[in-house]
Amino acid sequence: MKYSAMEKSKLLLHACCAPCSSYVLELLNQEYDITVFFYNPNITEKLEYKKRYEELLRLIKEAPFSIDVIAIDGGFDAESFFLMSKGMEEYPERSARCYKCYQMRMEATAKYASDNGYDIFTTTLSISPHKNATWINEIGALCEEKYGVTYMYSDFKKKNGYARSIQLSKEYDLYRQDYCGCIYSKREKENKNNNSLV
């Protein structure tokens, strides 16, 4: 459904980072009044958290497709992630730990949307080929039911969405990390890199 400038629905977009947000903002900005919600307790190193948030702010400032976008920092909250992932520290990527992580971030987004009068919420997470869009949409549906805010089903990686995000990242010289943000995925990535050198 298309909206005129006077009829745009208010969309709360959970954002994991600037590169993943780039294509999603480009795709949705004409149809929605977008607020980006940066809530990522999985980013467990404070300097990394700050770097990713600042890159998101820079993208919003520089990209013409995000000129009217507002950003909200959900706050550095690594303790919540460690509590959530207790007992799953050794799980690999794309496991139950990741499902719970998606759930934690999307629940916070849906609650914020409900508490602050947004019409719709969604997340940039599905743009990554490393993220399970079926899980993401399943969680979104549960959050919609729980918080009473419409969830936008998505798999933003499709129709060359992921490829476009890489192109935009190069265009705006965005910092692209090679792990999701949590200490466990970082260790897994480092172990793979070390093993490839042996």
C-alpha positions as CSV (number, residue, x, y, z in Angstrom):
1,M,0.0,0.0,0.0
2,K,1.3,3.5,-0.9
3,Y,0.9,6.5,1.3
4,S,0.9,10.2,0.4
5,A,3.2,12.5,2.4
6,M,0.2,13.4,4.6
7,E,-0.8,9.7,5.2
8,K,2.5,8.0,6.0
9,S,2.2,5.4,8.7
10,K,4.7,5.6,11.5
11,L,7.2,2.8,11.3
12,L,9.6,1.8,14.0
13,L,12.6,0.0,12.3
14,H,14.8,-2.0,14.5
15,A,18.4,-1.6,13.1
16,C,21.3,-3.8,13.8
17,C,23.9,-1.6,11.9
18,A,24.3,1.0,9.2
19,P,25.1,-1.4,6.3
20,C,22.0,-3.5,6.9
21,S,19.9,-0.4,7.4
22,S,21.0,1.3,4.2
23,Y,18.9,-0.7,1.7
24,V,16.0,-1.0,4.0
25,L,15.8,2.8,4.5
26,E,16.2,3.3,0.7
27,L,13.4,0.8,0.1
28,L,10.9,2.1,2.7
29,N,11.5,5.8,3.1
30,Q,9.0,7.0,0.5
31,E,6.1,5.0,2.0
32,Y,6.7,5.4,5.8
33,D,7.6,7.9,8.4
34,I,10.6,6.0,9.8
35,T,12.2,6.0,13.2
36,V,15.3,3.8,13.6
37,F,15.6,2.0,16.9
38,F,19.1,0.8,17.7
39,Y,18.7,-1.8,20.4
40,N,21.4,-4.4,20.2
41,P,22.5,-5.9,23.6
42,N,24.2,-8.6,21.7
43,I,27.0,-6.0,20.9
44,T,28.8,-6.8,24.1
45,E,31.9,-4.5,23.6
46,K,31.1,-0.9,24.4
47,L,33.5,0.5,21.8
48,E,32.0,-1.7,19.1
49,Y,28.5,-0.6,20.1
50,K,29.5,3.0,19.9
51,K,31.2,2.6,16.5
52,R,28.1,0.9,15.0
53,Y,25.7,3.4,16.4
54,E,27.8,6.4,15.2
55,E,28.0,4.8,11.7
56,L,24.2,4.5,11.7
57,L,23.9,8.2,12.6
58,R,26.3,9.2,9.9
59,L,24.4,7.2,7.3
60,I,21.1,8.9,8.4
61,K,22.9,12.3,8.1
62,E,24.5,11.8,4.7
63,A,22.1,9.6,2.7
64,P,19.3,11.4,0.9
65,F,17.0,8.5,1.4
66,S,17.2,9.0,5.2
67,I,16.9,12.7,5.4
68,D,13.7,12.7,7.5
69,V,14.7,9.6,9.6
70,I,15.0,9.8,13.3
71,A,17.4,7.6,15.3
72,I,16.8,6.4,18.9
73,D,19.6,4.7,20.9
74,G,18.0,1.9,23.0
75,G,21.1,1.9,25.2
76,F,24.1,-0.3,25.7
77,D,22.7,-3.4,27.6
78,A,25.2,-6.2,27.4
79,E,24.2,-7.5,30.8
80,S,20.8,-8.4,29.4
81,F,22.4,-10.4,26.6
82,F,24.6,-12.4,28.9
83,L,21.7,-13.2,31.2
84,M,19.6,-14.3,28.2
85,S,22.4,-16.5,26.7
86,K,23.4,-18.2,30.0
87,G,23.9,-21.9,29.3
88,M,24.1,-21.3,25.6
89,E,27.6,-19.8,25.5
90,E,29.0,-22.7,23.4
91,Y,26.2,-22.9,21.0
92,P,27.2,-22.2,17.4
93,E,25.9,-19.4,15.2
94,R,22.3,-19.9,13.9
95,S,21.4,-21.9,17.0
96,A,18.7,-21.4,19.7
97,R,20.9,-18.6,21.2
98,C,20.4,-16.6,18.0
99,Y,16.7,-17.2,18.1
100,K,16.5,-15.9,21.6
101,C,18.7,-12.9,20.7
102,Y,16.3,-12.0,17.8
103,Q,13.4,-12.4,20.2
104,M,15.0,-10.1,22.8
105,R,15.6,-7.3,20.3
106,M,12.3,-7.6,18.5
107,E,10.3,-7.7,21.7
108,A,12.0,-4.5,22.9
109,T,11.2,-2.9,19.5
110,A,7.5,-4.0,19.6
111,K,7.1,-2.7,23.1
112,Y,8.7,0.6,22.3
113,A,6.4,0.9,19.2
114,S,3.3,0.1,21.3
115,D,4.3,2.5,24.1
116,N,5.0,5.4,21.7
117,G,2.2,5.2,19.2
118,Y,3.8,3.6,16.1
119,D,1.6,1.9,13.5
120,I,4.1,-0.7,12.3
121,F,7.4,-2.2,13.4
122,T,10.0,-4.4,11.7
123,T,13.7,-5.1,11.7
124,T,16.6,-5.0,9.4
125,L,17.8,-8.4,10.6
126,S,16.4,-10.3,7.6
127,I,18.7,-8.6,5.1
128,S,21.6,-10.7,6.3
129,P,22.1,-14.1,4.6
130,H,23.3,-15.3,8.0
131,K,19.9,-14.6,9.6
132,N,16.9,-16.9,9.5
133,A,14.0,-14.9,8.1
134,T,11.5,-17.6,9.0
135,W,12.5,-17.2,12.7
136,I,12.4,-13.4,12.4
137,N,8.9,-13.4,11.0
138,E,7.7,-15.9,13.4
139,I,8.9,-13.8,16.3
140,G,7.4,-10.7,14.7
141,A,4.0,-12.3,14.5
142,L,4.2,-13.3,18.2
143,C,5.2,-9.7,19.1
144,E,2.4,-8.3,17.0
145,E,-0.1,-10.4,19.0
146,K,1.4,-9.5,22.3
147,Y,1.9,-5.8,21.9
148,G,-0.9,-4.9,19.4
149,V,1.3,-3.2,16.8
150,T,1.3,-4.4,13.2
151,Y,4.4,-6.3,12.2
152,M,5.8,-5.9,8.7
153,Y,6.8,-9.3,7.4
154,S,10.1,-9.2,5.5
155,D,13.0,-10.9,4.0
156,F,15.0,-7.9,2.9
157,K,17.8,-10.0,1.4
158,K,15.6,-11.0,-1.5
159,K,15.3,-9.1,-4.8
160,N,19.0,-8.2,-4.5
161,G,18.5,-6.4,-1.2
162,Y,21.6,-7.8,0.4
163,A,23.7,-7.0,-2.8
164,R,22.3,-3.4,-2.8
165,S,23.2,-3.0,0.9
166,I,26.8,-3.9,0.0
167,Q,26.8,-1.4,-2.9
168,L,25.4,1.3,-0.6
169,S,28.0,0.4,2.1
170,K,30.8,1.0,-0.5
171,E,29.1,4.2,-1.7
172,Y,29.0,5.7,1.8
173,D,32.2,4.0,3.0
174,L,30.3,2.3,5.9
175,Y,32.1,0.2,8.5
176,R,31.1,-3.4,7.9
177,Q,31.8,-5.8,10.7
178,D,32.3,-9.6,10.0
179,Y,30.4,-10.9,13.0
180,C,27.0,-10.2,14.5
181,G,28.3,-8.3,17.6
182,C,28.2,-10.8,20.4
183,I,31.4,-12.1,21.9
184,Y,30.5,-15.7,21.0
185,S,30.1,-15.0,17.3
186,K,33.3,-13.0,17.4
187,R,35.2,-16.0,19.0
188,E,33.7,-18.4,16.4
189,K,34.8,-16.1,13.6
190,E,38.3,-15.8,15.0
191,N,38.6,-19.6,15.5
192,K,37.6,-20.1,11.9
193,N,40.2,-17.6,10.7
194,N,42.9,-19.1,12.8
195,N,42.1,-22.6,11.6
196,S,42.2,-21.5,8.0
197,L,45.8,-20.3,8.6
198,V,46.9,-23.7,9.8
